[in-house]
Every structure is written in C-alpha cells, then in structure tokens.
C-alpha cells in the first residue's frame, strides 16, 4: 500500500490516510495506481469502474457492452 507514495507524489503516511478515509479516490489517484501496478486494459477498466461506483456514480453496466452499430 505504501509503495504507492511515489506514484501519488505524497508521503507514506498520506497513502495510509487515503485508504482509511471515507472519501473516494480521485481519478488521478486511480490512474497513477493503474500505471504503478502496470494493469492491463481489462483490469484498469474494472478499477476505474469500481472507483466511479464508490464515488457515487450510478453506472449501469448493460450500457457499457451494448453494440453501437446494431450489428451482432
């Protein structure tokens, strides 16, 4: 957990505080964690989605996978 400090440009104590606070992570923190952890696109998308949900966004996943062209 504290290894994120350089990626987030903060102290190790601040990383601990971020994880124990009741506020959601910012998109910048999520993107820095994705880069630090070297996640693939699938896992990165899952982390972004979870972050958005924890921030209170009402996301219906059925709209994420629908075919935009109308083709099967």
mmCIF file of the N, C-alpha and C atoms, coordinates in Angstrom:
data_MODEL
# 
_entry.id   MODEL 
# 
loop_
_atom_site.group_PDB 
_atom_site.id 
_atom_site.type_symbol 
_atom_site.label_atom_id 
_atom_site.label_alt_id 
_atom_site.label_comp_id 
_atom_site.label_asym_id 
_atom_site.label_entity_id 
_atom_site.label_seq_id 
_atom_site.pdbx_PDB_ins_code 
_atom_site.Cartn_x 
_atom_site.Cartn_y 
_atom_site.Cartn_z 
_atom_site.occupancy 
_atom_site.B_iso_or_equiv 
_atom_site.pdbx_formal_charge 
_atom_site.auth_seq_id 
_atom_site.auth_comp_id 
_atom_site.auth_asym_id 
_atom_site.auth_atom_id 
_atom_site.pdbx_PDB_model_num 
ATOM 1   N N  . UNK A 1 1  ? 0.836   -1.185 0.000   1.00 0.00 ? 1  UNK A N  1 
ATOM 2   C CA . UNK A 1 1  ? 0.000   0.000  0.000   1.00 0.00 ? 1  UNK A CA 1 
ATOM 3   C C  . UNK A 1 1  ? 0.882   1.249  0.000   1.00 0.00 ? 1  UNK A C  1 
ATOM 4   N N  . UNK A 1 2  ? 1.880   1.263  0.863   1.00 0.00 ? 2  UNK A N  1 
ATOM 5   C CA . UNK A 1 2  ? 2.717   2.449  0.961   1.00 0.00 ? 2  UNK A CA 1 
ATOM 6   C C  . UNK A 1 2  ? 3.652   2.613  -0.226  1.00 0.00 ? 2  UNK A C  1 
ATOM 7   N N  . UNK A 1 3  ? 3.791   1.577  -1.051  1.00 0.00 ? 3  UNK A N  1 
ATOM 8   C CA . UNK A 1 3  ? 4.592   1.688  -2.267  1.00 0.00 ? 3  UNK A CA 1 
ATOM 9   C C  . UNK A 1 3  ? 3.966   2.652  -3.276  1.00 0.00 ? 3  UNK A C  1 
ATOM 10  N N  . UNK A 1 4  ? 2.708   3.002  -3.059  1.00 0.00 ? 4  UNK A N  1 
ATOM 11  C CA . UNK A 1 4  ? 2.036   3.968  -3.948  1.00 0.00 ? 4  UNK A CA 1 
ATOM 12  C C  . UNK A 1 4  ? 2.490   5.407  -3.702  1.00 0.00 ? 4  UNK A C  1 
ATOM 13  N N  . UNK A 1 5  ? 3.186   5.669  -2.615  1.00 0.00 ? 5  UNK A N  1 
ATOM 14  C CA . UNK A 1 5  ? 3.585   7.035  -2.263  1.00 0.00 ? 5  UNK A CA 1 
ATOM 15  C C  . UNK A 1 5  ? 4.310   7.754  -3.397  1.00 0.00 ? 5  UNK A C  1 
ATOM 16  N N  . UNK A 1 6  ? 5.333   7.160  -4.028  1.00 0.00 ? 6  UNK A N  1 
ATOM 17  C CA . UNK A 1 6  ? 5.985   7.870  -5.135  1.00 0.00 ? 6  UNK A CA 1 
ATOM 18  C C  . UNK A 1 6  ? 5.049   8.106  -6.331  1.00 0.00 ? 6  UNK A C  1 
ATOM 19  N N  . UNK A 1 7  ? 4.201   7.135  -6.630  1.00 0.00 ? 7  UNK A N  1 
ATOM 20  C CA . UNK A 1 7  ? 3.271   7.288  -7.756  1.00 0.00 ? 7  UNK A CA 1 
ATOM 21  C C  . UNK A 1 7  ? 2.252   8.391  -7.487  1.00 0.00 ? 7  UNK A C  1 
ATOM 22  N N  . UNK A 1 8  ? 1.848   8.526  -6.240  1.00 0.00 ? 8  UNK A N  1 
ATOM 23  C CA . UNK A 1 8  ? 0.864   9.548  -5.869  1.00 0.00 ? 8  UNK A CA 1 
ATOM 24  C C  . UNK A 1 8  ? 1.511   10.857 -5.447  1.00 0.00 ? 8  UNK A C  1 
ATOM 25  N N  . UNK A 1 9  ? 2.846   10.871 -5.434  1.00 0.00 ? 9  UNK A N  1 
ATOM 26  C CA . UNK A 1 9  ? 3.605   12.074 -5.073  1.00 0.00 ? 9  UNK A CA 1 
ATOM 27  C C  . UNK A 1 9  ? 3.210   12.599 -3.685  1.00 0.00 ? 9  UNK A C  1 
ATOM 28  N N  . UNK A 1 10 ? 3.216   11.681 -2.726  1.00 0.00 ? 10 UNK A N  1 
ATOM 29  C CA . UNK A 1 10 ? 2.883   12.058 -1.352  1.00 0.00 ? 10 UNK A CA 1 
ATOM 30  C C  . UNK A 1 10 ? 3.671   11.173 -0.392  1.00 0.00 ? 10 UNK A C  1 
ATOM 31  N N  . UNK A 1 11 ? 3.522   11.426 0.887   1.00 0.00 ? 11 UNK A N  1 
ATOM 32  C CA . UNK A 1 11 ? 4.231   10.621 1.887   1.00 0.00 ? 11 UNK A CA 1 
ATOM 33  C C  . UNK A 1 11 ? 3.505   9.293  2.122   1.00 0.00 ? 11 UNK A C  1 
ATOM 34  N N  . UNK A 1 12 ? 4.222   8.350  2.713   1.00 0.00 ? 12 UNK A N  1 
ATOM 35  C CA . UNK A 1 12 ? 3.621   7.052  3.027   1.00 0.00 ? 12 UNK A CA 1 
ATOM 36  C C  . UNK A 1 12 ? 2.468   7.202  4.011   1.00 0.00 ? 12 UNK A C  1 
ATOM 37  N N  . UNK A 1 13 ? 2.586   8.161  4.931   1.00 0.00 ? 13 UNK A N  1 
ATOM 38  C CA . UNK A 1 13 ? 1.509   8.419  5.879   1.00 0.00 ? 13 UNK A CA 1 
ATOM 39  C C  . UNK A 1 13 ? 0.248   8.905  5.184   1.00 0.00 ? 13 UNK A C  1 
ATOM 40  N N  . UNK A 1 14 ? 0.410   9.711  4.142   1.00 0.00 ? 14 UNK A N  1 
ATOM 41  C CA . UNK A 1 14 ? -0.754  10.182 3.396   1.00 0.00 ? 14 UNK A CA 1 
ATOM 42  C C  . UNK A 1 14 ? -1.444  9.052  2.646   1.00 0.00 ? 14 UNK A C  1 
ATOM 43  N N  . UNK A 1 15 ? -0.664  8.108  2.132   1.00 0.00 ? 15 UNK A N  1 
ATOM 44  C CA . UNK A 1 15 ? -1.263  6.957  1.452   1.00 0.00 ? 15 UNK A CA 1 
ATOM 45  C C  . UNK A 1 15 ? -2.131  6.188  2.444   1.00 0.00 ? 15 UNK A C  1 
ATOM 46  N N  . UNK A 1 16 ? -1.616  5.960  3.610   1.00 0.00 ? 16 UNK A N  1 
ATOM 47  C CA . UNK A 1 16 ? -2.376  5.268  4.653   1.00 0.00 ? 16 UNK A CA 1 
ATOM 48  C C  . UNK A 1 16 ? -3.669  6.032  4.950   1.00 0.00 ? 16 UNK A C  1 
ATOM 49  N N  . UNK A 1 17 ? -3.570  7.348  5.081   1.00 0.00 ? 17 UNK A N  1 
ATOM 50  C CA . UNK A 1 17 ? -4.753  8.167  5.358   1.00 0.00 ? 17 UNK A CA 1 
ATOM 51  C C  . UNK A 1 17 ? -5.782  8.075  4.237   1.00 0.00 ? 17 UNK A C  1 
ATOM 52  N N  . UNK A 1 18 ? -5.318  8.063  2.985   1.00 0.00 ? 18 UNK A N  1 
ATOM 53  C CA . UNK A 1 18 ? -6.246  7.948  1.855   1.00 0.00 ? 18 UNK A CA 1 
ATOM 54  C C  . UNK A 1 18 ? -7.056  6.659  1.936   1.00 0.00 ? 18 UNK A C  1 
ATOM 55  N N  . UNK A 1 19 ? -6.379  5.561  2.282   1.00 0.00 ? 19 UNK A N  1 
ATOM 56  C CA . UNK A 1 19 ? -7.079  4.276  2.335   1.00 0.00 ? 19 UNK A CA 1 
ATOM 57  C C  . UNK A 1 19 ? -8.050  4.183  3.504   1.00 0.00 ? 19 UNK A C  1 
ATOM 58  N N  . UNK A 1 20 ? -7.798  4.906  4.578   1.00 0.00 ? 20 UNK A N  1 
ATOM 59  C CA . UNK A 1 20 ? -8.658  4.807  5.753   1.00 0.00 ? 20 UNK A CA 1 
ATOM 60  C C  . UNK A 1 20 ? -9.705  5.915  5.845   1.00 0.00 ? 20 UNK A C  1 
ATOM 61  N N  . UNK A 1 21 ? -9.651  6.867  4.932   1.00 0.00 ? 21 UNK A N  1 
ATOM 62  C CA . UNK A 1 21 ? -10.665 7.932  4.944   1.00 0.00 ? 21 UNK A CA 1 
ATOM 63  C C  . UNK A 1 21 ? -11.945 7.427  4.277   1.00 0.00 ? 21 UNK A C  1 
ATOM 64  N N  . UNK A 1 22 ? -13.004 8.148  4.448   1.00 0.00 ? 22 UNK A N  1 
ATOM 65  C CA . UNK A 1 22 ? -14.303 7.751  3.887   1.00 0.00 ? 22 UNK A CA 1 
ATOM 66  C C  . UNK A 1 22 ? -14.549 8.341  2.497   1.00 0.00 ? 22 UNK A C  1 
ATOM 67  N N  . UNK A 1 23 ? -13.619 9.098  1.989   1.00 0.00 ? 23 UNK A N  1 
ATOM 68  C CA . UNK A 1 23 ? -13.822 9.714  0.671   1.00 0.00 ? 23 UNK A CA 1 
ATOM 69  C C  . UNK A 1 23 ? -13.290 8.803  -0.435  1.00 0.00 ? 23 UNK A C  1 
ATOM 70  N N  . UNK A 1 24 ? -13.878 8.892  -1.622  1.00 0.00 ? 24 UNK A N  1 
ATOM 71  C CA . UNK A 1 24 ? -13.410 8.057  -2.734  1.00 0.00 ? 24 UNK A CA 1 
ATOM 72  C C  . UNK A 1 24 ? -12.084 8.576  -3.292  1.00 0.00 ? 24 UNK A C  1 
ATOM 73  N N  . UNK A 1 25 ? -11.359 7.716  -3.965  1.00 0.00 ? 25 UNK A N  1 
ATOM 74  C CA . UNK A 1 25 ? -10.118 8.116  -4.607  1.00 0.00 ? 25 UNK A CA 1 
ATOM 75  C C  . UNK A 1 25 ? -10.420 8.984  -5.818  1.00 0.00 ? 25 UNK A C  1 
ATOM 76  N N  . UNK A 1 26 ? -9.553  9.926  -6.084  1.00 0.00 ? 26 UNK A N  1 
ATOM 77  C CA . UNK A 1 26 ? -9.723  10.784 -7.258  1.00 0.00 ? 26 UNK A CA 1 
ATOM 78  C C  . UNK A 1 26 ? -9.335  10.002 -8.509  1.00 0.00 ? 26 UNK A C  1 
ATOM 79  N N  . UNK A 1 27 ? -9.823  10.436 -9.666  1.00 0.00 ? 27 UNK A N  1 
ATOM 80  C CA . UNK A 1 27 ? -9.398  9.777  -10.911 1.00 0.00 ? 27 UNK A CA 1 
ATOM 81  C C  . UNK A 1 27 ? -7.878  9.808  -11.098 1.00 0.00 ? 27 UNK A C  1 
ATOM 82  N N  . UNK A 1 28 ? -7.221  10.867 -10.629 1.00 0.00 ? 28 UNK A N  1 
ATOM 83  C CA . UNK A 1 28 ? -5.768  10.947 -10.746 1.00 0.00 ? 28 UNK A CA 1 
ATOM 84  C C  . UNK A 1 28 ? -5.079  9.870  -9.905  1.00 0.00 ? 28 UNK A C  1 
ATOM 85  N N  . UNK A 1 29 ? -5.618  9.611  -8.719  1.00 0.00 ? 29 UNK A N  1 
ATOM 86  C CA . UNK A 1 29 ? -5.057  8.551  -7.880  1.00 0.00 ? 29 UNK A CA 1 
ATOM 87  C C  . UNK A 1 29 ? -5.262  7.185  -8.530  1.00 0.00 ? 29 UNK A C  1 
ATOM 88  N N  . UNK A 1 30 ? -6.413  6.981  -9.105  1.00 0.00 ? 30 UNK A N  1 
ATOM 89  C CA . UNK A 1 30 ? -6.707  5.703  -9.759  1.00 0.00 ? 30 UNK A CA 1 
ATOM 90  C C  . UNK A 1 30 ? -5.784  5.498  -10.957 1.00 0.00 ? 30 UNK A C  1 
ATOM 91  N N  . UNK A 1 31 ? -5.621  6.521  -11.785 1.00 0.00 ? 31 UNK A N  1 
ATOM 92  C CA . UNK A 1 31 ? -4.745  6.405  -12.957 1.00 0.00 ? 31 UNK A CA 1 
ATOM 93  C C  . UNK A 1 31 ? -3.293  6.162  -12.544 1.00 0.00 ? 31 UNK A C  1 
ATOM 94  N N  . UNK A 1 32 ? -2.834  6.833  -11.490 1.00 0.00 ? 32 UNK A N  1 
ATOM 95  C CA . UNK A 1 32 ? -1.464  6.623  -11.010 1.00 0.00 ? 32 UNK A CA 1 
ATOM 96  C C  . UNK A 1 32 ? -1.290  5.198  -10.485 1.00 0.00 ? 32 UNK A C  1 
ATOM 97  N N  . UNK A 1 33 ? -2.306  4.668  -9.804  1.00 0.00 ? 33 UNK A N  1 
ATOM 98  C CA . UNK A 1 33 ? -2.240  3.290  -9.307  1.00 0.00 ? 33 UNK A CA 1 
ATOM 99  C C  . UNK A 1 33 ? -2.222  2.297  -10.465 1.00 0.00 ? 33 UNK A C  1 
ATOM 100 N N  . UNK A 1 34 ? -3.003  2.558  -11.503 1.00 0.00 ? 34 UNK A N  1 
ATOM 101 C CA . UNK A 1 34 ? -3.029  1.688  -12.685 1.00 0.00 ? 34 UNK A CA 1 
ATOM 102 C C  . UNK A 1 34 ? -1.651  1.643  -13.331 1.00 0.00 ? 34 UNK A C  1 
ATOM 103 N N  . UNK A 1 35 ? -1.043  2.807  -13.475 1.00 0.00 ? 35 UNK A N  1 
ATOM 104 C CA . UNK A 1 35 ? 0.291   2.863  -14.076 1.00 0.00 ? 35 UNK A CA 1 
ATOM 105 C C  . UNK A 1 35 ? 1.327   2.178  -13.181 1.00 0.00 ? 35 UNK A C  1 
ATOM 106 N N  . UNK A 1 36 ? 1.269   2.448  -11.880 1.00 0.00 ? 36 UNK A N  1 
ATOM 107 C CA . UNK A 1 36 ? 2.213   1.848  -10.933 1.00 0.00 ? 36 UNK A CA 1 
ATOM 108 C C  . UNK A 1 36 ? 2.098   0.323  -10.931 1.00 0.00 ? 36 UNK A C  1 
ATOM 109 N N  . UNK A 1 37 ? 0.873   -0.177 -10.924 1.00 0.00 ? 37 UNK A N  1 
ATOM 110 C CA . UNK A 1 37 ? 0.647   -1.623 -10.880 1.00 0.00 ? 37 UNK A CA 1 
ATOM 111 C C  . UNK A 1 37 ? 0.785   -2.292 -12.242 1.00 0.00 ? 37 UNK A C  1 
ATOM 112 N N  . UNK A 1 38 ? 0.909   -1.478 -13.299 1.00 0.00 ? 38 UNK A N  1 
ATOM 113 C CA . UNK A 1 38 ? 1.041   -1.971 -14.677 1.00 0.00 ? 38 UNK A CA 1 
ATOM 114 C C  . UNK A 1 38 ? -0.107  -2.908 -15.044 1.00 0.00 ? 38 UNK A C  1 
ATOM 115 N N  . UNK A 1 39 ? -1.321  -2.442 -14.765 1.00 0.00 ? 39 UNK A N  1 
ATOM 116 C CA . UNK A 1 39 ? -2.509  -3.243 -15.063 1.00 0.00 ? 39 UNK A CA 1 
ATOM 117 C C  . UNK A 1 39 ? -2.778  -3.270 -16.557 1.00 0.00 ? 39 UNK A C  1 
ATOM 118 N N  . UNK A 1 40 ? -3.337  -4.385 -17.019 1.00 0.00 ? 40 UNK A N  1 
ATOM 119 C CA . UNK A 1 40 ? -3.758  -4.440 -18.419 1.00 0.00 ? 40 UNK A CA 1 
ATOM 120 C C  . UNK A 1 40 ? -5.056  -3.655 -18.571 1.00 0.00 ? 40 UNK A C  1 
ATOM 121 N N  . UNK A 1 41 ? -5.515  -3.488 -19.799 1.00 0.00 ? 41 UNK A N  1 
ATOM 122 C CA . UNK A 1 41 ? -6.694  -2.654 -20.049 1.00 0.00 ? 41 UNK A CA 1 
ATOM 123 C C  . UNK A 1 41 ? -7.954  -3.199 -19.374 1.00 0.00 ? 41 UNK A C  1 
ATOM 124 N N  . UNK A 1 42 ? -8.096  -4.513 -19.313 1.00 0.00 ? 42 UNK A N  1 
ATOM 125 C CA . UNK A 1 42 ? -9.272  -5.099 -18.673 1.00 0.00 ? 42 UNK A CA 1 
ATOM 126 C C  . UNK A 1 42 ? -9.304  -4.758 -17.188 1.00 0.00 ? 42 UNK A C  1 
ATOM 127 N N  . UNK A 1 43 ? -8.192  -5.002 -16.498 1.00 0.00 ? 43 UNK A N  1 
ATOM 128 C CA . UNK A 1 43 ? -8.141  -4.731 -15.061 1.00 0.00 ? 43 UNK A CA 1 
ATOM 129 C C  . UNK A 1 43 ? -8.204  -3.231 -14.776 1.00 0.00 ? 43 UNK A C  1 
ATOM 130 N N  . UNK A 1 44 ? -7.584  -2.427 -15.654 1.00 0.00 ? 44 UNK A N  1 
ATOM 131 C CA . UNK A 1 44 ? -7.640  -0.971 -15.485 1.00 0.00 ? 44 UNK A CA 1 
ATOM 132 C C  . UNK A 1 44 ? -9.080  -0.473 -15.612 1.00 0.00 ? 44 UNK A C  1 
ATOM 133 N N  . UNK A 1 45 ? -9.809  -1.001 -16.584 1.00 0.00 ? 45 UNK A N  1 
ATOM 134 C CA . UNK A 1 45 ? -11.207 -0.593 -16.763 1.00 0.00 ? 45 UNK A CA 1 
ATOM 135 C C  . UNK A 1 45 ? -12.046 -1.001 -15.558 1.00 0.00 ? 45 UNK A C  1 
ATOM 136 N N  . UNK A 1 46 ? -11.777 -2.179 -15.021 1.00 0.00 ? 46 UNK A N  1 
ATOM 137 C CA . UNK A 1 46 ? -12.514 -2.645 -13.847 1.00 0.00 ? 46 UNK A CA 1 
ATOM 138 C C  . UNK A 1 46 ? -12.243 -1.743 -12.635 1.00 0.00 ? 46 UNK A C  1 
ATOM 139 N N  . UNK A 1 47 ? -10.977 -1.342 -12.460 1.00 0.00 ? 47 UNK A N  1 
ATOM 140 C CA . UNK A 1 47 ? -10.629 -0.459 -11.347 1.00 0.00 ? 47 UNK A CA 1 
ATOM 141 C C  . UNK A 1 47 ? -11.277 0.920  -11.519 1.00 0.00 ? 47 UNK A C  1 
ATOM 142 N N  . UNK A 1 48 ? -11.275 1.437  -12.743 1.00 0.00 ? 48 UNK A N  1 
ATOM 143 C CA . UNK A 1 48 ? -11.925 2.729  -12.996 1.00 0.00 ? 48 UNK A CA 1 
ATOM 144 C C  . UNK A 1 48 ? -13.422 2.655  -12.704 1.00 0.00 ? 48 UNK A C  1 
ATOM 145 N N  . UNK A 1 49 ? -14.054 1.565  -13.120 1.00 0.00 ? 49 UNK A N  1 
ATOM 146 C CA . UNK A 1 49 ? -15.481 1.384  -12.881 1.00 0.00 ? 49 UNK A CA 1 
ATOM 147 C C  . UNK A 1 49 ? -15.774 1.306  -11.387 1.00 0.00 ? 49 UNK A C  1 
ATOM 148 N N  . UNK A 1 50 ? -14.971 0.555  -10.650 1.00 0.00 ? 50 UNK A N  1 
ATOM 149 C CA . UNK A 1 50 ? -15.167 0.447  -9.206  1.00 0.00 ? 50 UNK A CA 1 
ATOM 150 C C  . UNK A 1 50 ? -14.970 1.802  -8.538  1.00 0.00 ? 50 UNK A C  1 
ATOM 151 N N  . UNK A 1 51 ? -13.967 2.547  -8.974  1.00 0.00 ? 51 UNK A N  1 
ATOM 152 C CA . UNK A 1 51 ? -13.734 3.878  -8.425  1.00 0.00 ? 51 UNK A CA 1 
ATOM 153 C C  . UNK A 1 51 ? -14.904 4.813  -8.668  1.00 0.00 ? 51 UNK A C  1 
ATOM 154 N N  . UNK A 1 52 ? -15.471 4.740  -9.862  1.00 0.00 ? 52 UNK A N  1 
ATOM 155 C CA . UNK A 1 52 ? -16.631 5.584  -10.182 1.00 0.00 ? 52 UNK A CA 1 
ATOM 156 C C  . UNK A 1 52 ? -17.833 5.202  -9.323  1.00 0.00 ? 52 UNK A C  1 
ATOM 157 N N  . UNK A 1 53 ? -18.038 3.913  -9.133  1.00 0.00 ? 53 UNK A N  1 
ATOM 158 C CA . UNK A 1 53 ? -19.156 3.473  -8.289  1.00 0.00 ? 53 UNK A CA 1 
ATOM 159 C C  . UNK A 1 53 ? -18.979 3.931  -6.846  1.00 0.00 ? 53 UNK A C  1 
ATOM 160 N N  . UNK A 1 54 ? -17.768 3.815  -6.331  1.00 0.00 ? 54 UNK A N  1 
ATOM 161 C CA . UNK A 1 54 ? -17.512 4.245  -4.957  1.00 0.00 ? 54 UNK A CA 1 
ATOM 162 C C  . UNK A 1 54 ? -17.651 5.754  -4.801  1.00 0.00 ? 54 UNK A C  1 
ATOM 163 N N  . UNK A 1 55 ? -17.460 6.483  -5.905  1.00 0.00 ? 55 UNK A N  1 
ATOM 164 C CA . UNK A 1 55 ? -17.625 7.940  -5.869  1.00 0.00 ? 55 UNK A CA 1 
ATOM 165 C C  . UNK A 1 55 ? -19.097 8.336  -5.968  1.00 0.00 ? 55 UNK A C  1 
ATOM 166 N N  . UNK A 1 56 ? -19.983 7.347  -6.148  1.00 0.00 ? 56 UNK A N  1 
ATOM 167 C CA . UNK A 1 56 ? -21.410 7.625  -6.176  1.00 0.00 ? 56 UNK A CA 1 
ATOM 168 C C  . UNK A 1 56 ? -22.028 7.676  -7.551  1.00 0.00 ? 56 UNK A C  1 
ATOM 169 N N  . UNK A 1 57 ? -21.260 7.390  -8.584  1.00 0.00 ? 57 UNK A N  1 
ATOM 170 C CA . UNK A 1 57 ? -21.815 7.381  -9.940  1.00 0.00 ? 57 UNK A CA 1 
ATOM 171 C C  . UNK A 1 57 ? -22.730 6.176  -10.087 1.00 0.00 ? 57 UNK A C  1 
ATOM 172 N N  . UNK A 1 58 ? -23.872 6.390  -10.662 1.00 0.00 ? 58 UNK A N  1 
ATOM 173 C CA . UNK A 1 58 ? -24.821 5.310  -10.933 1.00 0.00 ? 58 UNK A CA 1 
ATOM 174 C C  . UNK A 1 58 ? -24.545 4.788  -12.339 1.00 0.00 ? 58 UNK A C  1 
ATOM 175 N N  . UNK A 1 59 ? -23.808 3.705  -12.422 1.00 0.00 ? 59 UNK A N  1 
ATOM 176 C CA . UNK A 1 59 ? -23.393 3.162  -13.713 1.00 0.00 ? 59 UNK A CA 1 
ATOM 177 C C  . UNK A 1 59 ? -24.091 1.836  -13.941 1.00 0.00 ? 59 UNK A C  1 
ATOM 178 N N  . UNK A 1 60 ? -24.813 1.763  -15.050 1.00 0.00 ? 60 UNK A N  1 
ATOM 179 C CA . UNK A 1 60 ? -25.494 0.537  -15.431 1.00 0.00 ? 60 UNK A CA 1 
ATOM 180 C C  . UNK A 1 60 ? -24.612 -0.176 -16.452 1.00 0.00 ? 60 UNK A C  1 
ATOM 181 N N  . UNK A 1 61 ? -24.041 -1.317 -16.072 1.00 0.00 ? 61 UNK A N  1 
ATOM 182 C CA . UNK A 1 61 ? -23.076 -1.998 -16.927 1.00 0.00 ? 61 UNK A CA 1 
ATOM 183 C C  . UNK A 1 61 ? -23.685 -2.518 -18.224 1.00 0.00 ? 61 UNK A C  1 
ATOM 184 N N  . UNK A 1 62 ? -24.991 -2.650 -18.312 1.00 0.00 ? 62 UNK A N  1 
ATOM 185 C CA . UNK A 1 62 ? -25.570 -3.141 -19.565 1.00 0.00 ? 62 UNK A CA 1 
ATOM 186 C C  . UNK A 1 62 ? -25.334 -2.135 -20.693 1.00 0.00 ? 62 UNK A C  1 
ATOM 187 N N  . UNK A 1 63 ? -25.148 -0.867 -20.357 1.00 0.00 ? 63 UNK A N  1 
ATOM 188 C CA . UNK A 1 63 ? -24.897 0.135  -21.381 1.00 0.00 ? 63 UNK A CA 1 
ATOM 189 C C  . UNK A 1 63 ? -23.432 0.164  -21.806 1.00 0.00 ? 63 UNK A C  1 
ATOM 190 N N  . UNK A 1 64 ? -22.561 -0.443 -21.034 1.00 0.00 ? 64 UNK A N  1 
ATOM 191 C CA . UNK A 1 64 ? -21.141 -0.439 -21.370 1.00 0.00 ? 64 UNK A CA 1 
ATOM 192 C C  . UNK A 1 64 ? -20.812 -1.437 -22.470 1.00 0.00 ? 64 UNK A C  1 
ATOM 193 N N  . UNK A 1 65 ? -21.620 -2.472 -22.592 1.00 0.00 ? 65 UNK A N  1 
ATOM 194 C CA . UNK A 1 65 ? -21.310 -3.539 -23.524 1.00 0.00 ? 65 UNK A CA 1 
ATOM 195 C C  . UNK A 1 65 ? -22.266 -3.633 -24.712 1.00 0.00 ? 65 UNK A C  1 
ATOM 196 N N  . UNK A 1 66 ? -23.145 -2.671 -24.856 1.00 0.00 ? 66 UNK A N  1 
ATOM 197 C CA . UNK A 1 66 ? -24.088 -2.754 -25.961 1.00 0.00 ? 66 UNK A CA 1 
ATOM 198 C C  . UNK A 1 66 ? -23.409 -2.468 -27.279 1.00 0.00 ? 66 UNK A C  1 
ATOM 199 N N  . UNK A 1 67 ? -23.937 -3.042 -28.338 1.00 0.00 ? 67 UNK A N  1 
ATOM 200 C CA . UNK A 1 67 ? -23.394 -2.874 -29.675 1.00 0.00 ? 67 UNK A CA 1 
ATOM 201 C C  . UNK A 1 67 ? -23.895 -1.549 -30.247 1.00 0.00 ? 67 UNK A C  1 
ATOM 202 N N  . UNK A 1 68 ? -22.997 -0.638 -30.549 1.00 0.00 ? 68 UNK A N  1 
ATOM 203 C CA . UNK A 1 68 ? -23.377 0.685  -31.024 1.00 0.00 ? 68 UNK A CA 1 
ATOM 204 C C  . UNK A 1 68 ? -23.852 0.698  -32.474 1.00 0.00 ? 68 UNK A C  1 
ATOM 205 N N  . UNK A 1 69 ? -23.375 -0.257 -33.287 1.00 0.00 ? 69 UNK A N  1 
ATOM 206 C CA . UNK A 1 69 ? -23.749 -0.298 -34.694 1.00 0.00 ? 69 UNK A CA 1 
ATOM 207 C C  . UNK A 1 69 ? -25.070 -1.010 -34.934 1.00 0.00 ? 69 UNK A C  1 
ATOM 208 N N  . UNK A 1 70 ? -25.528 -1.727 -33.945 1.00 0.00 ? 70 UNK A N  1 
ATOM 209 C CA . UNK A 1 70 ? -26.737 -2.504 -34.117 1.00 0.00 ? 70 UNK A CA 1 
ATOM 210 C C  . UNK A 1 70 ? -26.463 -3.839 -34.770 1.00 0.00 ? 70 UNK A C  1 
ATOM 211 N N  . UNK A 1 71 ? -25.196 -4.158 -35.006 1.00 0.00 ? 71 UNK A N  1 
ATOM 212 C CA . UNK A 1 71 ? -24.802 -5.425 -35.618 1.00 0.00 ? 71 UNK A CA 1 
ATOM 213 C C  . UNK A 1 71 ? -24.501 -6.445 -34.539 1.00 0.00 ? 71 UNK A C  1 
ATOM 214 N N  . UNK A 1 72 ? -24.714 -7.686 -34.838 1.00 0.00 ? 72 UNK A N  1 
ATOM 215 C CA . UNK A 1 72 ? -24.390 -8.758 -33.894 1.00 0.00 ? 72 UNK A CA 1 
ATOM 216 C C  . UNK A 1 72 ? -23.057 -9.354 -34.183 1.00 0.00 ? 72 UNK A C  1 
# 
